[in-house]
């Protein structure tokens, strides 16, 4: 437990340094809970209630892993023939000259080179496959595509196929205030606020979940879709989502992705997974601090939650994102060596 204590202390230290009012850390190994840690309050206001096991955090961009599974379903069911299909085949409303040779593979691995202005105008930053950039336009495009292919929103799809069979009742695209929701803090000198959407099936970033259900989402992937001995998701769907799908990149320092997950291949300097994390591990995270790390080599899932917008570290933020996975790796490597 000493090594786990070091991880708790590190997570608590960053919570204080970044002025997050809340922190949760939940760890599964071999399908068993080995840690559930909660501290702080639902906001930075005097009347805020304490964090507990029912506290629901906004997972921000970590919701991309949920979209990724929906895309994997579309591939598995041949609604999408191949990730190497040209995007213009699915997005006829976008200028074909602008899309050029952009493929769906480029869109799901952040290698597409597209960007969008505030007025909605789409423009190109670099040629597809010639770089890596974290943008929002590909998420909007893939969300709309999946919704169209299944004739329902991807949250509805996941609720039917995953959340209900898995028993996830607190993983919800929230549209109304609720005392179980943890508020997002933007300015530590101002009260936090809820990040709510206009609907529960849109492209908005209003997905909330508890630390335990976040970990269960990771554990579902770790177990290749099996829950309590029952295959609730085809193994191939999970494998499509969590294996490296990035095109061959000239720069070995750039991240490698599955369907939006960051996947560890050969350690890359610009990846958000630390270099000490074993090959085949995968991670997703959000701007308010939620992080879900899956380490198949150790049969471990680590879910971390914060509620402060912008990850700690300023220009050096990438070090702290990487160090979390490194420290989690060290924790379980040490246990296994014993």
LUMZA-562979 format. One line per field, with one value per residue (C-alpha): residue in three letters; x, y, z. Coordinates in steps of 0.2 Angstrom, whole numbers, plus 2048, in hexadecimal, padded with zeros to 3 digits. Example, Ala and Ser with C-alpha at 12.3 -4.5 7.8 and 13.67 -1.06 7.14 Angstrom:
2
residuo = c(ala / ser)
u = c(83E / 844)
v = c(7EA / 7FB)
w = c(827 / 824)
This chain:
338
residuo = c(unk / unk / unk / unk / unk / unk / unk / unk / unk / unk / unk / unk / unk / unk / unk / unk / unk / unk / unk / unk / unk / unk / unk / unk / unk / unk / unk / unk / unk / unk / unk / unk / unk / unk / unk / unk / unk / unk / unk / unk / unk / unk / unk / unk / unk / unk / unk / unk / unk / unk / unk / unk / unk / unk / unk / unk / unk / unk / unk / unk / unk / unk / unk / unk / unk / unk / unk / unk / unk / unk / unk / unk / unk / unk / unk / unk / unk / unk / unk / unk / unk / unk / unk / unk / unk / unk / unk / unk / unk / unk / unk / unk / unk / unk / unk / unk / unk / unk / unk / unk / unk / unk / unk / unk / unk / unk / unk / unk / unk / unk / unk / unk / unk / unk / unk / unk / unk / unk / unk / unk / unk / unk / unk / unk / unk / unk / unk / unk / unk / unk / unk / unk / unk / unk / unk / unk / unk / unk / unk / unk / unk / unk / unk / unk / unk / unk / unk / unk / unk / unk / unk / unk / unk / unk / unk / unk / unk / unk / unk / unk / unk / unk / unk / unk / unk / unk / unk / unk / unk / unk / unk / unk / unk / unk / unk / unk / unk / unk / unk / unk / unk / unk / unk / unk / unk / unk / unk / unk / unk / unk / unk / unk / unk / unk / unk / unk / unk / unk / unk / unk / unk / unk / unk / unk / unk / unk / unk / unk / unk / unk / unk / unk / unk / unk / unk / unk / unk / unk / unk / unk / unk / unk / unk / unk / unk / unk / unk / unk / unk / unk / unk / unk / unk / unk / unk / unk / unk / unk / unk / unk / unk / unk / unk / unk / unk / unk / unk / unk / unk / unk / unk / unk / unk / unk / unk / unk / unk / unk / unk / unk / unk / unk / unk / unk / unk / unk / unk / unk / unk / unk / unk / unk / unk / unk / unk / unk / unk / unk / unk / unk / unk / unk / unk / unk / unk / unk / unk / unk / unk / unk / unk / unk / unk / unk / unk / unk / unk / unk / unk / unk / unk / unk / unk / unk / unk / unk / unk / unk / unk / unk / unk / unk / unk / unk / unk / unk / unk / unk / unk / unk / unk / unk / unk / unk / unk / unk / unk / unk / unk / unk / unk / unk / unk / unk / unk / unk / unk / unk)
u = c(800 / 80F / 811 / 7FF / 801 / 80E / 802 / 7F4 / 800 / 805 / 7F3 / 7EF / 7FE / 7F9 / 7E7 / 7ED / 7FA / 7ED / 7DF / 7D3 / 7C6 / 7C3 / 7CD / 7C9 / 7D4 / 7CD / 7D8 / 7D3 / 7DF / 7D9 / 7C7 / 7C8 / 7C8 / 7D9 / 7D6 / 7C8 / 7CE / 7C3 / 7C8 / 7C2 / 7B2 / 7A6 / 7AB / 7B6 / 7A7 / 7A4 / 794 / 79B / 798 / 7A6 / 7AC / 7A6 / 7A4 / 794 / 79C / 79B / 7A9 / 7A8 / 7B5 / 7B7 / 7C1 / 7C3 / 7B1 / 7BB / 7BE / 7AB / 7AA / 7B8 / 7AF / 7A0 / 7AB / 7B2 / 7A1 / 79E / 7AE / 7A9 / 798 / 79F / 795 / 7A6 / 7B0 / 7C1 / 7CB / 7D4 / 7C4 / 7C6 / 7BC / 7B3 / 7A9 / 7A1 / 7A1 / 79B / 795 / 7A8 / 7B2 / 7BB / 7CA / 7CC / 7CA / 7D6 / 7DD / 7D7 / 7D2 / 7C7 / 7D7 / 7DE / 7CF / 7CF / 7E2 / 7E3 / 7EE / 7E1 / 7E8 / 7D7 / 7D2 / 7C3 / 7C1 / 7B5 / 7A9 / 7A8 / 7B4 / 7BF / 7D1 / 7E0 / 7EF / 7FA / 7F7 / 7EF / 7FC / 809 / 807 / 7FD / 7F2 / 7E4 / 7D5 / 7C2 / 7BC / 7C0 / 7B6 / 7A7 / 7A9 / 7AA / 79C / 790 / 796 / 792 / 782 / 77D / 783 / 779 / 76A / 76C / 778 / 788 / 783 / 773 / 77C / 788 / 77A / 771 / 781 / 78C / 786 / 776 / 77F / 78E / 782 / 789 / 77C / 786 / 78E / 783 / 783 / 77C / 770 / 76A / 772 / 774 / 77C / 786 / 78F / 7A0 / 7A2 / 7B0 / 7BC / 7C3 / 7C9 / 7CE / 7C8 / 7B6 / 7A9 / 7A9 / 79B / 793 / 797 / 786 / 780 / 770 / 76C / 772 / 776 / 780 / 792 / 794 / 7A0 / 793 / 798 / 799 / 79E / 7A4 / 7B6 / 7B0 / 7A6 / 7B4 / 7BF / 7B2 / 7B2 / 7C5 / 7C3 / 7B7 / 7C4 / 7D1 / 7C7 / 7C3 / 7B0 / 7AE / 7A4 / 7A1 / 7A5 / 799 / 79F / 794 / 79F / 7A7 / 7BA / 7BE / 7B5 / 7C0 / 7D0 / 7CC / 7CA / 7DA / 7E7 / 7F2 / 7E9 / 7F4 / 7FB / 80E / 815 / 826 / 828 / 82B / 828 / 815 / 808 / 800 / 7ED / 7E0 / 7CF / 7D3 / 7DB / 7EE / 7F6 / 808 / 813 / 825 / 825 / 823 / 829 / 819 / 80D / 802 / 807 / 817 / 826 / 827 / 815 / 815 / 812 / 7FF / 7F9 / 7ED / 7E6 / 7D9 / 7D8 / 7CF / 7D3 / 7CC / 7D7 / 7CE / 7DA / 7D6 / 7E5 / 7E4 / 7F4 / 7F0 / 802 / 7FD / 7EA / 7E8 / 7DC / 7DF / 7D2 / 7D6 / 7CA / 7CD / 7C1 / 7CD / 7CD / 7DF / 7EB / 7F9 / 80A / 808 / 813 / 81A / 809 / 80E / 81A / 80D / 801 / 80F / 815 / 804 / 805 / 817 / 813 / 804 / 810 / 81D / 810 / 80B / 81C / 823 / 814 / 817 / 82A / 827)
v = c(800 / 80B / 80D / 811 / 81E / 827 / 828 / 82F / 83C / 841 / 843 / 84D / 858 / 85D / 860 / 86D / 875 / 876 / 87D / 86F / 86D / 85B / 84B / 838 / 82A / 818 / 809 / 7F8 / 7E9 / 7D7 / 7DE / 7E3 / 7F4 / 7F7 / 80A / 816 / 827 / 837 / 848 / 85A / 862 / 863 / 875 / 883 / 88C / 88B / 881 / 874 / 862 / 855 / 84A / 838 / 828 / 82F / 83F / 841 / 84A / 851 / 847 / 854 / 84D / 83C / 83A / 836 / 825 / 822 / 829 / 81D / 80E / 813 / 815 / 804 / 7FD / 805 / 7FD / 7EC / 7ED / 7F3 / 803 / 80A / 7FF / 804 / 812 / 815 / 81A / 82C / 838 / 840 / 830 / 834 / 847 / 84D / 85D / 862 / 869 / 85A / 864 / 869 / 857 / 851 / 840 / 841 / 830 / 82A / 824 / 835 / 83C / 82F / 831 / 844 / 844 / 84B / 85D / 866 / 874 / 87F / 892 / 899 / 89D / 88B / 88C / 87D / 87F / 874 / 876 / 868 / 859 / 84A / 83E / 84B / 850 / 84F / 85C / 85B / 864 / 863 / 862 / 84F / 84C / 855 / 84C / 83B / 83E / 843 / 834 / 827 / 82F / 82E / 81D / 816 / 821 / 826 / 830 / 826 / 829 / 820 / 812 / 810 / 811 / 802 / 7F8 / 7FC / 806 / 7FC / 7EB / 7F1 / 7F9 / 80B / 816 / 826 / 828 / 835 / 843 / 850 / 85E / 863 / 868 / 85B / 85B / 84B / 855 / 85C / 86E / 873 / 881 / 88C / 89B / 895 / 8A6 / 8A4 / 897 / 887 / 884 / 875 / 870 / 86B / 867 / 86C / 85A / 849 / 843 / 851 / 855 / 85F / 85B / 858 / 846 / 842 / 833 / 82D / 827 / 815 / 815 / 81D / 80F / 802 / 809 / 806 / 7F5 / 7F1 / 7F4 / 7EB / 7DC / 7DD / 7DF / 7D2 / 7D6 / 7C8 / 7BB / 7C2 / 7C9 / 7D9 / 7E1 / 7D8 / 7D6 / 7DC / 7ED / 7F0 / 7EB / 7F7 / 805 / 802 / 7FD / 809 / 810 / 81E / 81F / 81E / 82E / 835 / 83D / 82F / 83C / 83E / 835 / 825 / 822 / 815 / 81C / 82C / 822 / 826 / 815 / 811 / 80A / 80F / 81D / 82E / 83F / 848 / 83A / 83D / 82B / 82A / 821 / 815 / 80E / 7FD / 7FB / 7F8 / 803 / 810 / 820 / 82E / 83F / 84F / 862 / 862 / 854 / 843 / 835 / 823 / 818 / 806 / 7FB / 7EA / 7E3 / 7E5 / 7E3 / 7F4 / 802 / 813 / 821 / 832 / 841 / 854 / 862 / 871 / 876 / 876 / 868 / 86D / 872 / 881 / 87E / 86F / 867 / 858 / 852 / 851 / 848 / 83B / 83A / 834 / 825 / 822 / 823 / 817 / 80B / 80C / 808 / 7F8 / 7F3 / 7F4 / 7E9 / 7DC / 7DB / 7D7)
w = c(800 / 802 / 7EF / 7ED / 7FB / 7F0 / 7E2 / 7ED / 7F4 / 7E2 / 7DD / 7EC / 7EA / 7D8 / 7DE / 7EA / 7DE / 7D0 / 7DC / 7D8 / 7E6 / 7E3 / 7E0 / 7DE / 7DB / 7D7 / 7D3 / 7CD / 7CB / 7C6 / 7C6 / 7D9 / 7E1 / 7E9 / 7EC / 7ED / 7F3 / 7F4 / 7FA / 7F9 / 7F5 / 7E6 / 7E3 / 7EB / 7F3 / 806 / 805 / 7F9 / 7FF / 801 / 7F3 / 7F5 / 7EB / 7E3 / 7DD / 7CA / 7C1 / 7AF / 7A6 / 798 / 78A / 791 / 78A / 779 / 77F / 780 / 76E / 769 / 76E / 764 / 755 / 758 / 758 / 747 / 740 / 748 / 740 / 72F / 730 / 72D / 721 / 726 / 72F / 71F / 716 / 710 / 71B / 70C / 70A / 71B / 71B / 70B / 713 / 715 / 707 / 6FE / 6FA / 70C / 712 / 705 / 70A / 71C / 721 / 730 / 738 / 738 / 740 / 74F / 752 / 752 / 742 / 736 / 736 / 736 / 741 / 744 / 747 / 753 / 745 / 740 / 731 / 72E / 728 / 727 / 732 / 72A / 71E / 725 / 72D / 72D / 73F / 74F / 757 / 764 / 75D / 75E / 74C / 74B / 75A / 753 / 743 / 74A / 756 / 748 / 73D / 74B / 74F / 73D / 73A / 749 / 747 / 759 / 764 / 76A / 77C / 778 / 770 / 77E / 78B / 782 / 77F / 78D / 79B / 79F / 79E / 7A8 / 7B5 / 7B3 / 7BA / 7BE / 7AD / 7A5 / 799 / 7A5 / 7A0 / 7B2 / 7C2 / 7CF / 7E0 / 7DB / 7CE / 7D1 / 7CB / 7BF / 7C6 / 7B9 / 7C4 / 7D6 / 7DC / 7D5 / 7D9 / 7CE / 7C2 / 7B9 / 7A8 / 7A1 / 790 / 787 / 783 / 789 / 778 / 770 / 76C / 77C / 78A / 797 / 79C / 7AE / 7B8 / 7C9 / 7CB / 7CE / 7BD / 7B4 / 7BA / 7B5 / 7A4 / 7A3 / 7AA / 79D / 790 / 79A / 79A / 788 / 78A / 797 / 7A7 / 7B5 / 7A8 / 79B / 78A / 78A / 77C / 76E / 772 / 760 / 764 / 773 / 76A / 75B / 768 / 772 / 766 / 75D / 74E / 749 / 738 / 736 / 73C / 737 / 749 / 756 / 764 / 75F / 769 / 763 / 764 / 763 / 761 / 76A / 779 / 77B / 778 / 77E / 770 / 770 / 77D / 774 / 77C / 777 / 77D / 78C / 793 / 79C / 796 / 7A4 / 7A0 / 798 / 785 / 782 / 790 / 78B / 793 / 790 / 799 / 79A / 79D / 7AE / 7B4 / 7B2 / 7AD / 7A9 / 7A7 / 7A2 / 7A5 / 79E / 7A2 / 7B5 / 7B3 / 7BA / 7B7 / 7C0 / 7C0 / 7C6 / 7C7 / 7CA / 7C6 / 7C2 / 7B0 / 7A8 / 7AD / 7B9 / 7B3 / 7A7 / 798 / 7A1 / 7A3 / 798 / 7A5 / 7B3 / 7A7 / 7A3 / 7B5 / 7BB / 7B0 / 7B5 / 7C7 / 7C5 / 7BB / 7C9 / 7D6 / 7CE / 7C7 / 7D9 / 7DF / 7D2 / 7D5 / 7E7)
